[in-house]
Amino acid sequence: MKVVALVSGGKDSCFAMMKSIQYGHEIVALANLMPADDSVDELDSYMYQTVGHQIIVSYAECMGIPLFRRRIQGSTRHQKLNYRITPGDEVEDMYILLNEVKRQLPSVSAVSSGAIASDYQRLRVESVCSRLGLVSLAYLWKQDQSLLLHEMINNGILAITVKVAAMGLDPVKHLGKELTSLDSDLHKLNRLYGINVCGEGGEYETLTLDCPLFKNARIVLDEFKVVMHSSDSIAPVGILHPVSFHLQYKAKTSSLGSICDNKNLVDQEKGGLLFEIQGDCFQNCDILQSVPDVSSDDHILDDVPDDRLQISCSRMQTTFLICCWLQNSCGTSPGLQDDLKSVLRKIESELLARGCGWKNVLYIHLYLADMKGFGLANETYVSFITQEKCPFGVPSRSTVELPLQQVQLGNAYIEVLVANDQTKRVLHVQSISSWAPSCIGPYSQATLHKEILYMAGQLGLDPPTMTLCSGGAAHELEQALKNCEAVAECFRSSVSTSSVIFVTYCSTRMQPEERRRIEDKFHGVLEEMRHSDKASLSKLLDSIFLYVNVPNLPKGALVEVKPILYVQENLDTVEQTPHDSPRLYIPTDWGFQHEHWHNSCIQKCIVNGKVCVTVLSMTNELARNISSCLLGNEITEEHLELVSKFCIYLLNEVLLDSAFCWEDIKNLRFYFPTSLNITLEAASIIFSRAFNELAESNPTVHVDRFFNLIPVIGAGRTPTSMDDILTCELFAKKC
């Protein structure tokens, strides 16, 4: 991509440019925001470093590319973490600057910045990029600061300190010093006082005088003066004010890489390489590219027959589920976009009827009949679910292809998890970085709600390039788990210790020998994580593993990992004391009694008496123990009815043994293989009948009859045995 680099003059923005080039991008322009008054060194800004701004003008000549500058008119007006367009805010100056860069250089498609740890800065850069249709590149994001500092020094960043403001840093002694000479001091102060060695806490700021990107010249600072802002005896604050400098030109040598040399990118006759951008930040913050709001097209629902559009909802609790799909028994579905619009519009109507909106949604499972329509599906998705509609953060998401049409469904099937409060905490990083795969658009990496962390499905993507890693399924799985771990660390947790369940989707393109390898790889990677310094100190949970065989995954991936974690908020919390739960009586004509082999069907994870996660795996072999009528190879609807009742019986036993009740259930999924040759409608009737019988046998106890049927190629507890007749996934949590 062609990139405009946001530069402050500091080491971080310069090294971010070097990393962008390393990952194949081309720097074609620079963008800088400076004080309105040239005599002012530093602004009271949460966003911009301006100390040393007098020297930035030379960067264009040093690098040989255009520099676009703007004088900051705004101030910090919107101080909340998630930025919303605010007239007069200093972020609008960035918007005007980058908008003009894009106008003059239409080929620019990305913006690089040097954000390392500041969510405040990153979110604002991402907000502006989103409004302008640009990609944010933040290759230093979440990197180890000690390693990063050494990497900068070793890669030829010559930077001096221009501000110090931390215990142990003396303006007289440390201002104007090169990073190389300060390396040991910074690490010593980190050990003594916990300062950030890269200065991310404002401990110090730098000015880059030379680096491999400066192919034409280096900057020589001839004279400067120290200006004291505070003479505090513990942590004095001082800045370096440049008085004079000159350029020392270099012999022509090959440059680091892809720095644009095209002098025709802009009209050079209008001012050489330097452009100052005007505009009023109090008036020019209108401009969000408007996306047609297809969610308001009421006629979409009018065109769908009532018997086609199906919706089911669990009982209204703190969290509840809504599922929606289209029946397609006649095989005449109009297409993916129309089907998806109908389903999303129906869900939106149901949310409104319950006093909620997309802002209340925690997680979305997006099931498609054909992954080839993934791009079209995203276009439709983003017209309904926008960041403006989700001020508390956009929901996390998992997308897989399912054999929907084989069970006489339409092209789209959606399941949404909803919270009727506003306590969720969302991690949404849109920037491409080396940390974890970006989520460019209205879907987030993870959502935390009431101690449960719902993580988006992770592919084996290499974060800085956003391409699938090579080497097959085992390598993809390892990278996917590393991506999950990077996300978990942001919540001070680890997938290796805190996951209650891993649902792993396996593409049918995965070869049999690869299936054997991924199980070993899975456990090996988790074990390695548990022994790392970053692993969580929390109690190791007995995680459940569920593997689901599906036709296809996004980007043609072979594997997608979807963990759910328990993230304890109060470490002093004691295990909840079990209480007597209402006992459900199984209908007498079902005839089931406990036998020792029942436990072989069950995987169970109980956490602090608060959470119960269970997976039941009903294989052909185990099914034969239920009744002699299941000895044949073909499973009929009559056989499925017997198996469904047995699964409900086992679930009841698990809940009772674990001191949970049916009212604690938040989610209940039944995965059934299309090899059964049973439509979803027929399967739904079978399960509804079983739950009705259970309810009739317990007239004094409320039995929520909500369940979700998921058609799959296969499912099981290992990747080599995804051949269950029926697999059940239950998630229960006490309020």
KAKASUL-V56679 format. One record per residue. RES is the residue in three letters. PSI is psi in radians with two decimals (999 if undefined). OMEGA is omega in radians with two decimals (* if undefined). D_FIRST is the distance of its C-alpha to the first C-alpha in whole Angstrom. Layout:
BEGIN
res psi omega d_first
RES PSI OMEGA D_FIRST
RES PSI OMEGA D_FIRST
END
This chain:
BEGIN
res psi omega d_first
MET 2.63 3.02 0
LYS 2.29 -2.91 4
VAL 2.38 2.87 6
VAL 2.27 -3.06 10
ALA 2.18 2.97 12
LEU 2.10 -3.11 15
VAL 2.38 3.04 18
SER -0.21 -3.01 22
GLY -0.24 -3.12 23
GLY 2.92 -3.12 23
LYS -0.63 -3.02 22
ASP -0.81 -3.11 20
SER -0.59 3.10 18
CYS -0.74 -3.13 18
PHE -0.55 3.07 17
ALA -0.65 3.06 15
MET -0.75 -3.14 13
MET -0.70 3.11 14
LYS -0.63 3.11 13
SER -0.75 3.10 9
ILE -0.69 3.12 10
GLN -0.61 -3.11 12
TYR 0.37 2.91 10
GLY 0.14 -3.13 8
HIS 2.92 -3.09 5
GLU 2.11 3.09 6
ILE 2.03 -3.09 9
VAL -0.22 -3.12 10
ALA 2.80 3.07 12
LEU 2.63 3.09 15
ALA 2.32 -3.06 17
ASN 2.46 3.07 20
LEU 2.29 -3.01 23
MET 2.85 3.13 26
PRO 2.64 3.09 30
ALA -0.52 -3.12 32
ASP 2.09 -3.10 34
ASP -0.46 -3.09 34
SER -0.20 -3.13 37
VAL 2.25 3.12 35
ASP -0.78 -2.99 34
GLU 2.39 3.07 33
LEU 2.74 3.01 32
ASP 1.35 -3.01 34
SER 2.41 3.04 30
TYR -0.24 -2.97 29
MET -0.71 -2.87 25
TYR 2.39 2.94 25
GLN 2.19 -3.11 26
THR -0.12 3.12 28
VAL 2.24 -3.10 30
GLY 0.19 -3.08 29
HIS -0.36 -3.13 28
GLN -0.38 -3.05 30
ILE -0.35 -3.05 28
ILE -0.50 -3.12 24
VAL -0.45 -3.11 25
SER -0.24 -3.07 25
TYR -0.61 -3.13 21
ALA -0.79 -3.13 20
GLU -0.67 3.12 23
CYS -0.67 -3.07 22
MET -0.36 3.14 18
GLY 0.49 3.11 19
ILE 2.77 -3.07 16
PRO 2.54 3.08 17
LEU 2.13 3.08 18
PHE 2.20 -3.10 19
ARG 2.66 3.07 22
ARG 2.42 3.06 24
ARG 2.28 -3.05 27
ILE 2.10 3.10 28
GLN -0.55 -3.05 30
GLY 3.14 3.09 30
SER -3.13 -3.14 32
THR 1.75 -3.12 31
ARG -0.64 3.12 33
HIS 1.79 -2.99 31
GLN -0.10 3.10 32
LYS 2.75 -3.03 31
LEU -0.88 -3.14 29
ASN 2.05 -3.03 27
TYR 2.45 2.98 26
ARG 2.53 -3.06 27
ILE 2.15 -3.06 27
THR 2.00 3.11 30
PRO 2.36 3.10 31
GLY -0.04 3.09 31
ASP 2.61 -3.12 29
GLU -0.35 3.09 27
VAL -0.55 3.13 24
GLU -0.43 3.02 24
ASP -0.71 3.09 24
MET -0.72 3.12 20
TYR -0.83 -3.12 20
ILE -0.73 3.14 21
LEU -0.91 -3.08 19
LEU -0.53 3.08 16
ASN -0.69 3.12 17
GLU -0.67 3.06 18
VAL -0.80 -3.13 15
LYS -0.63 3.13 13
ARG -0.74 -3.11 16
GLN -0.49 3.14 16
LEU 1.38 -3.05 13
PRO -0.34 -3.12 12
SER -0.22 3.14 9
VAL 2.27 -3.13 7
SER -0.04 -3.10 6
ALA 2.79 -3.14 7
VAL 2.25 3.07 10
SER 2.54 3.08 11
SER 2.84 -3.06 15
GLY 0.44 -3.13 17
ALA 2.30 3.11 19
ILE -0.83 -3.04 21
ALA -0.15 -3.04 24
SER 1.86 3.04 25
ASP -0.61 -3.12 24
TYR -0.86 -3.13 25
GLN -0.79 -3.10 22
ARG -0.80 -3.09 20
LEU -0.58 -3.14 21
ARG -0.68 3.05 21
VAL -0.75 3.12 17
GLU -0.66 3.13 17
SER -0.81 3.13 19
VAL -0.76 3.13 18
CYS -0.72 3.14 14
SER -0.72 -3.14 16
ARG -0.53 -3.08 18
LEU 0.01 -3.12 15
GLY 0.53 3.13 13
LEU 2.73 3.11 10
VAL 2.32 3.09 9
SER 2.23 3.07 11
LEU 2.11 -3.12 10
ALA 1.25 -2.98 14
TYR -0.14 3.09 14
LEU -0.08 -3.01 18
TRP 2.23 3.05 19
LYS 0.29 3.11 22
GLN 2.66 3.11 23
ASP 2.12 -2.99 26
GLN -0.58 3.12 27
SER -0.81 3.12 29
LEU -0.65 -3.11 27
LEU -0.77 3.14 24
LEU -0.78 3.13 26
HIS -0.66 3.13 27
GLU -0.71 3.10 24
MET -0.83 -3.12 23
ILE -0.81 -3.09 26
ASN -0.36 -3.14 26
ASN 0.28 2.95 23
GLY 0.36 3.04 24
ILE 1.97 3.07 24
LEU 1.77 -3.08 27
ALA 2.56 3.10 27
ILE 2.74 3.10 31
THR 2.33 3.09 32
VAL -0.07 3.02 32
LYS 2.42 2.99 34
VAL 2.45 -3.10 36
ALA 1.02 -3.11 37
ALA 2.71 3.08 38
MET 2.21 3.12 42
GLY -0.19 3.10 42
LEU 2.14 -3.07 40
ASP 2.10 -3.14 42
PRO -0.74 -3.11 41
VAL -0.66 -3.05 43
LYS -0.62 -2.93 42
HIS -0.32 3.13 39
LEU 2.44 3.13 37
GLY 0.03 -3.13 35
LYS 2.56 3.11 35
GLU 2.63 -3.14 32
LEU -0.68 -3.10 31
THR -0.72 -3.09 32
SER -0.30 -3.11 36
LEU -0.14 -3.03 35
ASP -0.93 -3.08 34
SER -0.65 3.12 37
ASP -0.75 -3.11 38
LEU -0.71 3.13 35
HIS -0.59 3.07 36
LYS -0.77 3.13 40
LEU -0.52 3.06 39
ASN -0.75 3.14 37
ARG -0.65 -3.09 40
LEU -0.79 -2.97 43
TYR -0.03 3.10 41
GLY 0.40 3.13 38
ILE 2.72 3.08 35
ASN 2.15 -3.04 32
VAL -0.37 3.06 31
CYS 0.07 3.10 28
GLY 0.38 -3.07 29
GLU -0.28 3.09 28
GLY 0.24 -3.12 31
GLY 0.25 -3.10 31
GLU -0.62 3.09 34
TYR 2.81 3.06 32
GLU 2.72 -3.05 29
THR 2.90 3.04 28
LEU 2.17 -3.12 27
THR 2.15 3.12 25
LEU -0.37 3.12 26
ASP 2.60 3.04 25
CYS 2.95 -3.12 22
PRO -0.33 3.12 20
LEU -0.38 -3.13 18
PHE 1.39 -3.02 21
LYS -0.39 -3.07 21
ASN -0.66 -3.04 23
ALA 2.77 2.98 26
ARG 2.76 -3.12 27
ILE 2.31 3.07 28
VAL 2.09 3.13 32
LEU 1.95 -3.07 34
ASP -0.70 -3.06 37
GLU 2.47 3.06 39
PHE 2.89 3.03 38
LYS 2.65 3.13 41
VAL 2.21 3.11 41
VAL 2.08 -3.13 41
MET 2.19 3.05 43
HIS -0.44 3.11 42
SER 2.31 3.12 44
SER 0.50 3.13 47
ASP 2.35 -3.06 47
SER -0.40 -3.11 49
ILE -0.83 -3.10 47
ALA 1.31 3.13 43
PRO 2.62 -3.13 43
VAL 2.20 3.11 40
GLY 2.66 3.10 39
ILE 2.78 3.10 36
LEU 2.14 3.12 36
HIS 2.02 3.13 36
PRO 2.34 3.09 35
VAL -0.78 3.09 38
SER 2.65 3.12 37
PHE 2.90 3.04 34
HIS 2.91 3.11 33
LEU 2.37 3.05 30
GLN 1.90 -3.01 31
TYR 2.55 -3.08 29
LYS 2.70 2.98 28
ALA 2.54 -3.11 29
LYS 2.05 3.09 26
THR 2.94 3.10 24
SER 2.42 -3.11 21
SER 3.04 -3.12 18
LEU -0.69 -3.07 17
GLY -2.21 -2.93 14
SER 1.35 2.92 11
ILE 2.21 -3.03 12
CYS 2.33 3.12 12
ASP 0.13 -3.02 15
ASN 1.86 -3.10 15
LYS -0.19 -3.12 18
ASN 0.11 3.13 18
LEU -0.68 3.08 15
VAL 2.87 -3.13 18
ASP 1.76 -3.05 22
GLN -0.41 -3.11 23
GLU -0.23 -3.11 26
LYS 0.17 3.09 26
GLY 0.50 3.09 26
GLY -2.28 -3.08 24
LEU 0.01 -3.03 21
LEU 2.26 -3.12 22
PHE 2.21 3.06 22
GLU 2.20 -3.01 24
ILE 2.20 3.12 24
GLN -3.06 3.11 27
GLY 2.61 -3.07 27
ASP 1.99 -3.11 30
CYS -0.13 3.11 28
PHE -0.19 -3.07 31
GLN -0.30 -2.98 31
ASN 0.46 -3.09 27
CYS 0.46 -3.12 26
ASP -0.59 -2.29 27
ILE 1.51 2.92 24
LEU 2.30 3.07 23
GLN 2.09 -3.05 21
SER 2.31 3.07 24
VAL 2.27 3.14 24
PRO 2.24 -3.11 27
ASP 1.43 -3.12 29
VAL -0.23 3.13 31
SER -0.30 -3.13 32
SER 0.08 -3.13 35
ASP 1.51 -3.08 36
ASP -0.44 -3.08 39
HIS -0.33 3.14 40
ILE -0.76 3.12 38
LEU -0.61 -3.11 40
ASP -0.51 -3.09 43
ASP -0.15 -3.09 42
VAL 2.11 3.11 42
PRO 2.51 -3.10 46
ASP -0.58 -3.08 47
ASP -0.15 3.11 48
ARG -0.79 -3.05 44
LEU 1.99 -3.06 42
GLN 2.47 3.09 43
ILE 2.50 3.05 43
SER 2.53 -3.05 44
CYS 2.45 3.05 44
SER 2.92 -3.11 46
ARG 2.46 -3.10 48
MET 1.95 3.05 47
GLN -2.85 3.06 47
THR -0.74 2.99 44
THR 2.57 3.12 42
PHE 2.89 -3.07 42
LEU 2.51 2.98 40
ILE 2.26 3.09 40
CYS 2.46 -3.12 39
CYS 2.42 -3.13 39
TRP 3.02 3.12 38
LEU 2.24 2.99 40
GLN 2.51 -3.12 43
ASN 0.93 -3.06 42
SER -0.46 -3.11 46
CYS -0.07 3.08 46
GLY 0.55 -3.09 42
THR 0.72 3.14 41
SER 2.38 -3.08 38
PRO -0.30 -3.11 36
GLY 2.89 -3.03 33
LEU -0.88 -3.05 30
GLN -0.78 3.13 29
ASP -0.74 3.12 33
ASP -0.78 -3.10 34
LEU -0.70 3.07 31
LYS -0.76 -3.13 32
SER -0.77 -3.11 36
VAL -0.81 -3.14 35
LEU -0.69 3.14 33
ARG -0.67 3.12 36
LYS -0.74 3.11 39
ILE -0.73 3.12 37
GLU -0.72 3.11 36
SER -0.72 3.13 40
GLU -0.70 3.09 41
LEU -0.79 3.14 40
LEU -0.67 3.14 41
ALA -0.44 3.14 44
ARG 0.20 3.11 44
GLY 0.42 -3.11 43
CYS -3.08 3.07 40
GLY -3.03 3.13 36
TRP -0.44 3.14 33
LYS -0.37 -3.13 33
ASN -0.11 -3.06 36
VAL 2.27 3.12 34
LEU -0.71 -2.99 33
TYR 2.55 3.11 31
ILE 2.21 2.93 31
HIS 2.05 3.13 31
LEU 1.93 -3.13 29
TYR 2.18 -3.12 31
LEU 2.59 3.11 30
ALA -0.43 -3.11 32
ASP 2.06 -3.10 29
MET -0.24 3.07 26
LYS -0.39 3.12 24
GLY 0.29 -3.07 25
PHE -0.75 3.13 22
GLY -0.80 3.11 20
LEU -0.67 3.13 23
ALA -0.72 3.13 24
ASN -0.70 3.11 22
GLU -0.76 3.13 22
THR -0.75 -3.12 25
TYR -0.82 -3.05 25
VAL -0.22 3.07 23
SER -0.30 3.09 26
PHE -0.83 -3.01 28
ILE 1.80 -3.08 27
THR 2.83 3.11 25
GLN -0.50 3.11 25
GLU -0.57 3.12 28
LYS -0.18 -3.07 30
CYS 1.23 -3.07 30
PRO -0.34 3.12 30
PHE 0.06 3.13 31
GLY 2.48 -3.12 28
VAL 2.64 -3.10 27
PRO 2.73 2.99 28
SER 2.87 -2.99 27
ARG 2.58 2.96 27
SER 2.35 -3.13 27
THR 2.20 3.09 26
VAL 2.78 3.00 28
GLU 2.35 3.09 30
LEU 2.71 3.11 34
PRO 1.09 -3.03 36
LEU -0.76 -3.05 37
GLN -0.38 3.10 39
GLN -0.34 3.08 41
VAL 0.39 3.03 43
GLN 0.78 3.01 43
LEU 2.96 3.09 40
GLY -2.74 -3.01 37
ASN -0.17 -3.08 34
ALA 2.49 -3.12 33
TYR 2.18 -3.05 35
ILE 2.45 3.06 34
GLU 2.19 3.13 35
VAL 2.39 3.06 35
LEU 2.21 -2.98 36
VAL 2.49 3.01 38
ALA 2.35 -3.12 39
ASN 0.43 3.04 42
ASP -3.03 -3.08 41
GLN 0.72 -3.06 38
THR 0.10 -3.10 38
LYS 2.66 3.06 35
ARG 2.15 -2.98 32
VAL 2.40 2.99 29
LEU 1.98 -3.10 26
HIS 1.75 3.11 22
VAL 1.98 -3.13 19
GLN -0.27 -3.10 16
SER 2.46 2.96 14
ILE 2.24 -3.06 12
SER -3.05 3.05 14
SER 0.09 -3.05 17
TRP -1.10 -3.12 19
ALA 2.84 -3.14 19
PRO 2.41 3.14 17
SER 2.74 3.01 16
CYS 1.52 -3.11 18
ILE 1.77 -3.09 15
GLY -3.08 -3.04 18
PRO 0.99 2.97 22
TYR 2.46 -2.94 23
SER 2.88 3.13 23
GLN -0.61 -3.09 24
ALA 2.68 3.10 27
THR 2.20 3.11 30
LEU 2.23 3.11 34
HIS 2.04 3.09 37
LYS 0.92 3.04 40
GLU 0.07 3.09 40
ILE 2.17 3.13 38
LEU 1.95 3.12 34
TYR 1.98 -3.04 32
MET 2.40 3.08 29
ALA 2.63 3.08 26
GLY 2.25 -3.10 26
GLN 2.28 3.02 24
LEU 2.99 3.10 23
GLY 0.99 -3.11 22
LEU 2.41 2.99 18
ASP 1.97 -2.97 17
PRO -0.83 -3.05 16
PRO -0.43 -3.13 13
THR -0.26 -3.12 11
MET 0.61 3.06 13
THR 2.65 3.11 14
LEU 2.39 3.10 18
CYS 2.62 -3.11 20
SER 2.93 3.06 22
GLY -0.03 3.07 26
GLY -3.02 -2.98 27
ALA -0.70 -3.10 29
ALA -0.70 3.11 30
HIS -0.70 3.09 27
GLU -0.75 -3.13 25
LEU -0.79 -3.14 28
GLU -0.77 3.13 28
GLN -0.68 3.11 24
ALA -0.72 3.12 25
LEU -0.64 3.07 28
LYS -0.68 3.09 26
ASN -0.74 3.09 23
CYS -0.72 -3.11 27
GLU -0.68 3.11 28
ALA -0.69 3.10 25
VAL -0.78 -3.12 26
ALA -0.65 -3.12 30
GLU -0.48 3.10 30
CYS -0.30 3.10 29
PHE 0.35 -3.14 32
ARG 0.80 -3.10 34
SER -3.13 3.12 34
SER 2.37 3.09 34
VAL -0.40 -3.08 33
SER -0.36 -3.10 36
THR -0.43 -2.96 39
SER 0.03 -3.13 38
SER 2.29 3.06 37
VAL -0.50 3.11 40
ILE 2.48 2.95 38
PHE 2.03 2.98 35
VAL 2.09 -3.08 35
THR 2.04 3.10 33
TYR 2.24 -3.13 32
CYS 2.22 3.12 32
SER 2.56 3.09 30
THR -0.21 3.10 33
ARG -0.20 3.13 31
MET 2.26 -3.12 32
GLN 2.65 -3.11 35
PRO -0.70 -3.12 38
GLU -0.51 3.09 38
GLU -0.60 3.11 34
ARG -0.67 3.14 36
ARG -0.61 -3.08 39
ARG -0.58 -3.00 36
ILE -0.50 3.11 34
GLU -0.79 3.10 37
ASP -0.72 3.14 38
LYS -0.72 -3.13 34
PHE -0.96 -3.08 34
HIS -0.58 3.12 38
GLY -0.76 3.14 37
VAL -0.75 3.13 33
LEU -0.70 3.13 35
GLU -0.70 3.11 38
GLU -0.69 3.11 36
MET -0.66 -3.11 34
ARG -0.45 -3.11 38
HIS 0.08 3.13 39
SER 2.83 -3.14 36
ASP -0.40 -3.06 36
LYS -0.18 -3.06 34
ALA 2.57 -3.13 36
SER 2.55 3.10 38
LEU 0.03 -3.11 41
SER 2.91 -3.12 42
LYS 2.35 3.13 44
LEU 2.11 -3.14 43
LEU 2.69 3.12 43
ASP 1.45 -3.01 44
SER 2.60 3.08 41
ILE 2.52 3.12 41
PHE 2.22 3.09 39
LEU 2.22 3.12 39
TYR 2.32 -3.10 37
VAL 2.18 -3.14 36
ASN 2.11 -3.09 36
VAL 2.78 -3.08 33
PRO -0.65 -3.05 32
ASN 2.82 3.14 28
LEU 2.84 3.11 26
PRO 2.53 3.12 22
LYS 0.27 -3.13 19
GLY 0.40 -3.13 23
ALA 2.73 3.11 23
LEU -0.37 -3.06 27
VAL 2.53 3.05 28
GLU 2.26 -3.07 27
VAL 2.30 -3.13 29
LYS 1.63 3.13 30
PRO 2.69 2.91 32
ILE 2.27 -3.05 35
LEU 2.63 2.95 36
TYR 2.03 -3.11 39
VAL 1.79 -3.04 38
GLN 2.21 -3.10 41
GLU -0.72 -3.12 42
ASN 1.90 -3.07 45
LEU -0.27 3.12 46
ASP -0.01 -3.11 49
THR 2.28 3.09 49
VAL 2.79 -3.13 52
GLU 2.37 -3.08 52
GLN 2.34 -3.13 53
THR 2.20 3.14 57
PRO 2.51 3.08 57
HIS 2.82 -3.13 59
ASP 2.12 3.12 61
SER 2.63 3.10 59
PRO 2.22 -3.12 61
ARG 2.28 3.08 62
LEU 2.39 3.12 61
TYR 2.20 3.12 63
ILE 2.38 3.11 62
PRO 2.33 -3.06 64
THR -0.53 -3.10 67
ASP -0.08 3.04 67
TRP -0.60 2.97 64
GLY 0.37 -3.12 66
PHE 2.47 3.04 63
GLN 2.67 -3.07 64
HIS 2.36 3.04 63
GLU 2.76 -3.00 63
HIS -0.51 -3.07 61
TRP -0.22 -3.13 58
HIS -0.63 -3.10 57
ASN -0.42 -3.14 55
SER -0.21 3.09 53
CYS -0.28 -2.82 51
ILE 2.32 2.81 50
GLN 2.37 -3.04 47
LYS 2.43 3.06 47
CYS 2.04 3.12 46
ILE 2.27 -3.09 48
VAL 1.97 3.02 47
ASN 0.48 -3.11 49
GLY 0.13 -3.09 51
LYS -0.62 -3.00 48
VAL 2.37 3.07 46
CYS 2.03 3.08 47
VAL 2.27 -3.07 44
THR 2.42 2.98 46
VAL 2.20 3.04 45
LEU 2.26 3.12 48
SER 1.94 -3.12 47
MET 1.76 3.12 50
THR 2.94 3.07 50
ASN -0.74 -3.09 52
GLU -0.78 3.13 55
LEU -0.59 -3.13 55
ALA -0.55 -3.13 56
ARG -0.38 3.11 59
ASN -0.31 -3.11 60
ILE -0.80 -3.07 60
SER 2.58 3.11 62
SER -0.34 -3.13 64
CYS -0.21 -3.13 62
LEU 0.29 -3.13 59
LEU -0.37 -3.14 60
GLY 2.97 -3.12 59
ASN -0.51 -3.07 55
GLU 2.25 3.14 54
ILE 2.07 3.13 54
THR 3.06 3.09 55
GLU -0.60 3.10 55
GLU -0.71 3.11 58
HIS -0.74 -3.13 57
LEU -0.61 3.12 53
GLU -0.71 3.11 56
LEU -0.77 3.13 58
VAL -0.70 -3.14 54
SER -0.73 3.12 53
LYS -0.67 3.12 56
PHE -0.70 3.12 56
CYS -0.72 3.11 53
ILE -0.68 3.08 54
TYR -0.81 -3.12 57
LEU -0.71 3.11 55
LEU -0.70 3.12 53
ASN -0.70 3.12 56
GLU -0.74 3.14 57
VAL -0.80 -3.14 54
LEU -0.76 -3.12 54
LEU -0.80 -3.13 57
ASP -0.48 -3.07 57
SER 0.12 3.14 54
ALA 0.62 3.02 56
PHE 2.86 3.11 53
CYS 2.98 -3.10 54
TRP -0.51 3.13 53
GLU -0.28 3.11 52
ASP -0.20 -3.06 50
ILE 2.24 3.08 47
LYS -0.45 -3.09 44
ASN 2.37 3.13 42
LEU 1.90 -3.13 44
ARG 2.45 2.99 42
PHE 2.05 3.09 44
TYR 2.16 3.11 42
PHE 2.42 -3.07 44
PRO 2.53 3.12 43
THR -0.26 3.10 43
SER -0.27 3.08 45
LEU -0.29 -3.13 48
ASN 0.73 3.10 48
ILE 2.30 3.13 48
THR 2.78 3.11 47
LEU -0.63 3.13 45
GLU -0.76 3.12 48
ALA -0.73 3.12 50
ALA -0.66 3.14 49
SER -0.70 3.11 49
ILE -0.74 -3.13 52
ILE -0.84 -3.10 54
PHE -0.66 3.11 52
SER -0.71 3.14 53
ARG -0.71 3.14 57
ALA -0.76 3.13 56
PHE -0.60 3.08 55
ASN -0.73 3.11 58
GLU -0.69 3.10 61
LEU -0.75 -3.14 59
ALA -0.71 -3.13 60
GLU -0.49 3.12 63
SER -0.14 -3.11 64
ASN 1.17 -3.03 63
PRO -0.35 -3.09 64
THR -0.05 -3.10 64
VAL 2.35 3.12 61
HIS 2.18 3.06 57
VAL 1.92 3.10 55
ASP 2.10 -3.05 52
ARG 0.37 3.13 51
PHE 2.29 3.01 48
PHE 2.85 -3.11 46
ASN 2.20 3.13 43
LEU 2.21 -3.08 43
ILE 1.95 3.09 40
PRO 2.28 -3.10 40
VAL 2.96 3.00 38
ILE -0.65 3.11 39
GLY 2.91 3.10 40
ALA 2.73 3.13 40
GLY 3.12 -3.06 42
ARG -0.17 3.05 42
THR 2.75 3.14 41
PRO -0.30 3.13 38
THR -0.04 -3.11 41
SER 0.87 3.12 43
MET 1.03 -3.06 41
ASP 0.50 3.11 44
ASP 2.54 2.94 46
ILE -0.67 -3.13 48
LEU 2.41 3.09 47
THR 2.33 -3.12 45
CYS 2.34 3.08 45
GLU 2.05 -3.11 43
LEU 2.36 3.05 45
PHE 2.07 3.14 43
ALA 2.50 3.13 46
LYS 2.31 3.11 46
LYS 2.43 -3.14 49
CYS 999 * 48
END
